[in-house]
Amino acid sequence: MQHYCGIDLHSNNHVVVIIDEEDKRVFERRLSNDLSQTLKVLQPYQSTLCGIAVESTFNWYWPGRWFASAWLSGKAR
């Protein structure tokens, strides 16, 4: 089973939604902007997660970069 993640990033929180390949929501939660918390939530899906899309505006791109760096470097394991 494949999973896909969308993150809607705000100034002090973000919403993480994970869907399966049939568009069924398997996870949805608002989290504080804490990278370790986000990685902990996504860890169970690491082997099946095919993509992560981060929506942000203005200068809120930096948490997305932190997240991508941690995920790709294996710190999320």
C-alpha atoms as a printed R data frame, in Angstrom:
   type eleno elety resid chain resno      x      y      z
1  ATOM     1    CA   MET     A     1  0.000  0.000  0.000
2  ATOM     2    CA   GLN     A     2  1.282  3.455 -0.909
3  ATOM     3    CA   HIS     A     3  0.678  6.623  1.093
4  ATOM     4    CA   TYR     A     4  0.846 10.323  0.265
5  ATOM     5    CA   CYS     A     5  1.233 13.216  2.672
6  ATOM     6    CA   GLY     A     6  0.143 16.833  2.550
7  ATOM     7    CA   ILE     A     7  1.266 19.425  5.084
8  ATOM     8    CA   ASP     A     8 -0.439 22.805  5.382
9  ATOM     9    CA   LEU     A     9  2.075 25.017  7.148
10 ATOM    10    CA   HIS     A    10  1.099 28.002  9.309
11 ATOM    11    CA   SER     A    11  3.137 30.351 11.478
12 ATOM    12    CA   ASN     A    12  2.772 28.355 14.710
13 ATOM    13    CA   ASN     A    13  1.240 25.024 13.649
14 ATOM    14    CA   HIS     A    14  0.703 22.767 10.675
15 ATOM    15    CA   VAL     A    15 -1.849 20.200  9.587
16 ATOM    16    CA   VAL     A    16 -0.594 16.801  8.439
17 ATOM    17    CA   VAL     A    17 -2.856 14.627  6.309
18 ATOM    18    CA   ILE     A    18 -1.907 11.199  5.000
19 ATOM    19    CA   ILE     A    19 -4.014  9.386  2.434
20 ATOM    20    CA   ASP     A    20 -3.724  5.938  0.924
21 ATOM    21    CA   GLU     A    21 -3.775  5.071 -2.760
22 ATOM    22    CA   GLU     A    22 -7.588  4.984 -2.703
23 ATOM    23    CA   ASP     A    23 -7.753  8.588 -1.375
24 ATOM    24    CA   LYS     A    24 -8.860  7.418  2.072
25 ATOM    25    CA   ARG     A    25 -7.585  9.592  4.921
26 ATOM    26    CA   VAL     A    26 -5.565  7.427  7.246
27 ATOM    27    CA   PHE     A    27 -4.199 10.265  9.390
28 ATOM    28    CA   GLU     A    28 -5.096 13.918 10.031
29 ATOM    29    CA   ARG     A    29 -3.853 16.080 12.857
30 ATOM    30    CA   ARG     A    30 -2.868 19.661 13.681
31 ATOM    31    CA   LEU     A    31  0.614 19.795 15.219
32 ATOM    32    CA   SER     A    32  2.789 22.523 16.662
33 ATOM    33    CA   ASN     A    33  5.721 23.519 14.471
34 ATOM    34    CA   ASP     A    34  8.123 21.060 16.025
35 ATOM    35    CA   LEU     A    35 10.149 19.025 13.554
36 ATOM    36    CA   SER     A    36 10.679 16.104 15.930
37 ATOM    37    CA   GLN     A    37  6.918 15.815 16.494
38 ATOM    38    CA   THR     A    38  6.254 15.746 12.755
39 ATOM    39    CA   LEU     A    39  8.917 13.132 12.107
40 ATOM    40    CA   LYS     A    40  7.537 10.955 14.907
41 ATOM    41    CA   VAL     A    41  4.050 11.086 13.357
42 ATOM    42    CA   LEU     A    42  5.335 10.192  9.879
43 ATOM    43    CA   GLN     A    43  7.760  7.463 10.953
44 ATOM    44    CA   PRO     A    44  5.222  4.581 10.749
45 ATOM    45    CA   TYR     A    45  4.599  5.508  7.089
46 ATOM    46    CA   GLN     A    46  8.225  5.928  6.061
47 ATOM    47    CA   SER     A    47  8.457  2.734  4.008
48 ATOM    48    CA   THR     A    48  5.180  3.364  2.151
49 ATOM    49    CA   LEU     A    49  5.246  7.169  1.828
50 ATOM    50    CA   CYS     A    50  5.620  8.052 -1.858
51 ATOM    51    CA   GLY     A    51  5.474 11.816 -1.604
52 ATOM    52    CA   ILE     A    52  5.132 14.797  0.687
53 ATOM    53    CA   ALA     A    53  3.662 18.104 -0.454
54 ATOM    54    CA   VAL     A    54  4.104 21.166  1.759
55 ATOM    55    CA   GLU     A    55  1.905 24.209  1.233
56 ATOM    56    CA   SER     A    56  3.206 27.438  2.675
57 ATOM    57    CA   THR     A    57  3.285 31.120  1.854
58 ATOM    58    CA   PHE     A    58  5.820 33.902  2.240
59 ATOM    59    CA   ASN     A    59  8.804 32.827  4.348
60 ATOM    60    CA   TRP     A    60  7.397 29.697  5.979
61 ATOM    61    CA   TYR     A    61  9.340 27.490  3.573
62 ATOM    62    CA   TRP     A    62 12.146 26.861  6.098
63 ATOM    63    CA   PRO     A    63 10.359 24.183  8.185
64 ATOM    64    CA   GLY     A    64  9.757 22.293  4.957
65 ATOM    65    CA   ARG     A    65 13.474 22.364  4.226
66 ATOM    66    CA   TRP     A    66 14.277 21.157  7.750
67 ATOM    67    CA   PHE     A    67 11.784 18.350  7.378
68 ATOM    68    CA   ALA     A    68 13.042 17.278  3.959
69 ATOM    69    CA   SER     A    69 16.651 17.310  5.131
70 ATOM    70    CA   ALA     A    70 15.879 15.204  8.200
71 ATOM    71    CA   TRP     A    71 13.766 12.739  6.244
72 ATOM    72    CA   LEU     A    72 16.282 12.263  3.466
73 ATOM    73    CA   SER     A    73 19.254 11.977  5.810
74 ATOM    74    CA   GLY     A    74 17.571  9.157  7.738
75 ATOM    75    CA   LYS     A    75 17.101 11.078 10.994
76 ATOM    76    CA   ALA     A    76 13.419 10.224 10.819
77 ATOM    77    CA   ARG     A    77 14.111  6.552 11.475
